[in-house]
Amino acid sequence: MAEHRRGANLPSIGGFNRTVVLDAVRRSPDGLSRVELASRTGLSAQTVSNVTRFLIEAGMIAESGTVVSGRGKPRTILRLEAGSRYAVGVHVDPAVVTYVLLDLAGTVVASSTTSTPTADDPSEVVRTIATAVDDLVAGARVDVDAVLGVGIASPGPIDVDAGVVLDPPFLPRWRDVPLRDALAEATGYPVLLEKDVTAAVIGEMFLAGESSARNFAFVYFGTGFGVGLVVDHEPVRGVGSNAGDAGHIMVDQGSLAGTPDGEGTRGEVGAAVAPDRLVHVAQARGLALGGAPAGVAAVDRAWDALGAAIDAGDPVARGLATEAGTVMGNAVVLIVNLLDIDRVVFGGPFWSRIASAALPAARDAIVGSPLLVPKHPVVVTESDRGADVAAVGAACLVLDAALSPRASTLLIRR
């Protein structure tokens, strides 16, 4: 286990004005002058000068050339030093634990995976994750003092205040695991714990920057089916920070319900599109996916085989993915109506393998639904964060806390 240490965590950045300036520079790939920073942030020229001096000395921004704009002295451009700080993201999945290392700009610079340890011995869970985090940072040749912290994305339900993973249905032996504080003690880094759906939506919002939609739904297709929500640029967490369970929405499942005619087949969307169920349906329809799946790892292998069949144009595989996309879209219509949102993003660990057929079907089901209430256009797209979206989102929890100018997130709290 790693020697206890404390990295360059958020108090070393400190100060609301510093986060305001740093966030403005981060959102401007071409850089900003001090005059432009003052204009964008509303801070005085003297404050901007003092803050930028601090950030330059901390190595987080750098002067990068000058520009001439009209009369007067050329303006010095300030740009983000992406490699000055890093954040680790950890996604706990029933099959694997995924680890990513992001730089200050949100770029993945290293990643790894380990098998998900049983939680019969919580200390073994912590040892496995702590060792993998240390190896990830060391393998990337990153100074531990440059790591802002670790974000963990876990299936719910979780107790965010206590930092405990309670009893996720797909991790039957993970019960009351005090992951946050134990991992902080083992690594010496500040640690944040978040539900995987919420982590994914925060990552999507953070990395989109200024182009991020003000209100949108993130359809998270993993071992379970969830929907992360952003309303007025804020993630919806709920009272217990366990918002997002959408699997119990009742929809017309069509032929996925298993009836011969597919008529009158209403049921829960989560049960209808669960990856293990879709694998069984595919095999029942004659697709050879490597034998009957038994266990999480076997489902993952069969899912890869299903994805390969979809890519190869197999009509049965593509038809199944289309049906799954339609069922998901039918469920999302209810959320679009409820919140009057104009953007829906699909993603998650199991999404990419079926996306080529499922996304058009989901889009058609949403925008063409006779039940759709909003009269404005609804954009239906997919995340470009890939299968690691939850791990990336977990790291973005740390970056968001460090870079976003909100008084409630200026410090990472253990």
Secondary structure, DSSP 8 states (H G I E B T S, - for coil): -------S-GGGT--HHHHHHHHHHHT-TT-EEHHHHHHHH---HHHHHHHHHHHHHTTSEEEEEEE--SSSS-EEEEEE-GGG-EEEEEEE-SSEEEEEEEETTS-EEEEEEEE---TTSHHHHHHHHHHHHHHHHHHTT--GGGEEEEEEEE-S-EETTTTEE---TTSTT--SB-HHHHHHHHH-S-EEEEEHHHHHHHHHHHHHGGG--SSEEEEEESSSEEEEEEETTEE---TTS-TTB-TT-EEE-GGGG--SS--S-EEEHHHHH-HHHHHHHHHHTT---SS---SHHHHHHHHHHHHHHHHTT-HHHHHHHHHHHHHHHHHHHHHHHHHT-SEEEEESTTTTTTHHHHHHHHHHHHHT-TT----S--EEEE-SSGGGHHHHHHHHHHHHHHHS--GGGSS---
